[in-house]
Amino acid sequence: MSIIVNIDVMLAKRKMTSGELAEKVGITQANLSILKTGKAKAVRFSTLEAICKALDCQPGDILEYREEA
């Protein structure tokens, strides 16, 4: 997939666990895991907004486009 999800990078920068983020955002750890691994087909703007608020970042810090080789 050419959309890369960098939630793990932001979690490390913020010294936060996946469980803490899931709780702050209000989603299950399973759904957060699906998003982190890039297996999600979509993400709601409200969820993206909550993640950005919890991690104090911008959507571009989390989502990245890379052209496939």
Buried (B, 14 or more C-beta within 10 A) or exposed (E): EEEEBBBEBBBEEBEBEBEEBBBBBEBEBEBBBBBBEEEBEEBEEEBBEBBBEBBEBEEEBBBEEEEEE
